Structures are given as C-alpha cells and as structure tokens.
Amino acid sequence: MTRLSWFNTVSLTLGFAFLYIPMIILVIYSFNESKLVTVWGGFSTKWYGELIHNEAFLKAAWVTLKVAAISSTIATVIGTMAAYVMVRGGRFLGRTLFSGMIYAPLVMPEVITGLSLLLLFIGIGLDRGVLTIVLAHTTFAMCYVSVVVSSRLVTFDRSLEEAALDLGCSQTDAFRLVTLPIIAPAVISGWLLAFTLSLDDLVLASFTAGPSATTLPIKIFSAVRLGVDPQINALSTIMIAIVTIGVITASLITKRQMVRQRQDEQNAERL
C-alpha cells in the first residue's frame, strides 16, 4: 500500500478544511440566538421556527426541489441513452456532430447557455416559469450524466450481454435485465450529480426563471445583497442536510448493488 507523503497529507487537509470549515461555521451559526450572524448570542432554534412561516423561502425551496427532481430524472434518461449510442453505436454519419452537441454544455459558459435559451424561449413565445427552468437544467445536466454513464459502459463486459442474447433475450430484454442493473451505480451517480447541479444553479435560472417561479438560489442571492439574515443560515443548513442524506443513500445503494453484482459473478463462475 502506498503511503501519502507529508506534503500530500498537508495539502489534502488544507483543501478539505477550506471546503468544509465554512459549512460547519454556517451550521453552527444557524443555531445562534443573535440576529447578527457574526456574533454568538447563545444557542437557539428560533430561526428554524421563523423559516417555517416564511412563505417566500418555502415557495422558492419547493420550486427548486421540484425542478431539480424533474430535470435530473429527464437528464438521466436522455444522458444514459446518449451514452449508450456513443459507446455502442460505433461509427455512424454525424457522430462527431452528435458528440459535440452532447459535450458542448461542459465547456460552454453558463452565461452564453442561459442567454441562448432565453432568446429561444422568447422566439417561440414560451412564457418563463418552471417549464423553462426544467428545460434549461436538463440541457445543462444531460452532458454530465452522459460522461458518467459512458465511463461505465466503456469498461462493461459485453460477454454478459452476448450470453443473454444467446439464451434467447432480445436486445431490449438484455439491456433491461443485464446491462441496466450493472450500470445502475453509474446511472444513480449521474442522477445525483444532475440533481446537485440543478439544486445550486443560479446563472441559468436567472435567465430562464419568470415572476411566477423563483428558485431558492435566486431568492438567497437577492436576500444576501440586502444583508445576511440568520434564516438564510437555517435554510442553508437544511439544504446541506438534504444533500448529505441523498449522498449517503446513493452510496449505500451503490455499495449494495456492487456487492450483489460481485455475488452474482461468483455464482456464475461456480456454475
């Protein structure tokens, strides 16, 4: 086993500290009695109580969760299909253009993407709201799902599919019964990544959101410009808890899937 050098250990420690210490401070000060977010006035949960009655924040949070769930699900379906075509489709007419269109959002500035989508929605007469945000987030997150699933399909043992086809399965049944369960951890990871990207997106939502649909990042950004309210700390803590629970759940599902897959492979070798 290769041991980490002192330089790598210090670098990792400083990197993780830079990332997570501000979050820990935010969580601690969400239980602050004082209205001043930088002055500790004692332990209290009153800001969570006030947050429950803040209809503006609750409405924005509901819109954000709804958009994230819908857009990540659609992006996962389309991204998985695109990855399957890219890896298994071989050489076909327009492959370069197809791959370029899939991976373009990865390198395209979000401002350009948001402005382009805004002009598109205006051109076709589509009113900005939840639908336009979902379309924008799906377009943005689809490429990330495609990259994650493609990396798993590249290392996939195709002999398992061929065995299923030899035993009488159709292409659809082989994908549903063999391929999809094996690449499920990558699909779940892609969905989780798409959900996270949608959850904290500000730029695309700023261009595509309308008066009837304001996401939580836009609401928080607007509130912070007037001063940091302790309710924002409480709201951020709740969002951190939701994301943490989602990551832990996805990790457990992925681990269980890998253990089951390893057991199936061992049983197949014994047979």
Secondary structure, DSSP 8 states (H G I E B T S, - for coil): -----HHHHHHHHHHHHHHHHHHHHHHHHTTBSSSSTTS---B--HHHHHHHT-HHHHHHHHHHHHHHHHHHHHHHHHHHHHHHHHHHS-S-TTHHHHHHHHHHHHHS-HHHHHHHHHHHHHHTT---SHHHHHHHHHHHHHHHHHHHHHHHHHT--HHHHHHHHHTT--HHHHIIIIIHHHHHHHHHHHHHHHHHHHHT--HHHHHH--TT---HHHHHHHHHTT---HHHHHHHHHHHHHHHHHHHHHHHHHHHHHHHHHHHHHHHHH-
